[in-house]
Amino acid sequence: MTVRELMDLIGARSLNYSAPLDAEITCGYTCDLLSWVLAHGKQGMAWCTVQTHVNVIAVAVLMEMACVILVEGVEAEPASLKKAQEEDMPVLATGKTAYEVSVLMGQAGVLPPAE
């Protein structure tokens, strides 16, 4: 599944219009604790979070994730969007809960990361 296909699946909108949406998603993850995501993040991951500060983008870039999904209608901080644009990191936004997004991803075959 690509980021664009995921965006359609969960009814999200892209907050970073310059970022490519053709990256393949290898796994999905839901977590709001950045240190935990650093320990468990994977390349190609689609990451659901309510965190909106610039460090979210830094973690996603460091881990070479496919995208960040801001859930529950949270608004990205301007500095985060600026960093996402600089790094070509797709940031999606949805009003759905993290649980709803996780269920939809799982039903579509996006599994948790293999340890």
C-alpha positions in Angstrom: 0.0 0.0 0.0 1.3 3.5 -0.8 0.9 6.6 1.3 -1.6 7.9 -1.3 -3.7 4.7 -1.0 -3.6 5.0 2.8 -4.7 8.6 2.6 -7.8 7.5 0.6 -8.4 4.5 2.9 -8.5 6.6 6.1 -10.1 9.7 4.6 -7.0 11.8 5.5 -5.7 15.0 3.8 -2.1 15.7 3.1 -0.6 18.7 5.1 2.6 18.6 3.1 1.6 19.1 -0.5 5.2 18.9 -1.8 5.9 15.5 -0.3 5.7 12.4 -2.5 2.9 10.1 -1.7 4.1 7.1 -3.6 6.2 5.5 -0.8 5.4 1.9 0.0 4.1 1.4 3.6 5.9 -1.6 5.2 4.1 -1.6 8.6 1.9 0.5 10.8 2.4 1.8 14.4 0.5 3.9 16.9 2.4 5.5 19.7 2.8 9.0 21.3 6.0 8.4 23.2 8.9 9.5 21.0 11.5 7.5 22.8 9.4 4.4 22.3 8.9 5.1 18.6 12.7 5.6 18.3 13.2 2.1 19.8 10.5 0.4 17.6 10.2 2.5 14.5 11.0 0.9 11.1 11.8 2.1 7.6 8.6 2.5 5.6 6.4 2.7 8.7 3.1 4.7 8.8 3.0 6.2 12.3 -0.2 7.4 14.0 0.2 10.0 16.7 -1.4 13.0 18.4 2.0 14.6 19.0 2.4 17.6 16.7 5.8 19.2 17.6 8.8 19.3 15.3 10.5 16.3 17.0 7.8 14.0 15.5 9.2 14.9 12.1 12.8 14.4 13.2 12.0 10.9 14.5 10.1 10.0 11.3 13.0 11.2 9.1 15.6 9.5 11.2 13.7 6.2 11.0 13.0 6.7 7.3 9.2 6.3 7.8 6.7 6.4 4.9 4.5 9.0 6.7 3.2 10.5 9.9 -0.6 10.4 10.5 -1.9 13.0 12.9 -5.1 11.6 14.3 -8.2 12.9 16.2 -8.2 16.2 14.4 -5.0 17.6 16.0 -3.4 20.5 14.2 0.3 20.3 13.2 2.5 23.1 14.6 3.8 25.4 11.9 7.5 24.5 12.7 6.6 20.8 12.2 5.1 21.5 8.8 8.1 23.6 7.7 10.4 20.7 8.8 8.3 18.2 7.0 8.5 20.2 3.8 12.2 20.5 4.1 12.6 16.8 4.6 9.8 15.7 2.1 8.1 13.8 4.9 4.4 13.2 4.2 2.2 14.3 7.0 -1.5 13.2 6.9 -4.3 14.5 9.0 -7.6 12.8 9.9 -10.4 13.2 12.4 -10.4 9.5 13.0 -9.1 8.1 16.2 -5.8 6.3 16.3 -7.7 3.1 17.0 -9.9 3.6 13.9 -6.9 4.2 11.7 -5.1 1.2 13.1 -8.1 -1.1 12.5 -8.4 0.2 8.9 -4.7 -0.3 8.2 -4.9 -3.8 9.7 -7.9 -4.8 7.6 -6.0 -3.5 4.5 -3.0 -5.7 5.3 -0.7 -3.2 7.0 0.6 -5.1 9.9 2.6 -4.0 13.0 6.4 -4.0 12.6 8.2 -7.4 12.9 10.5 -7.4 15.9 
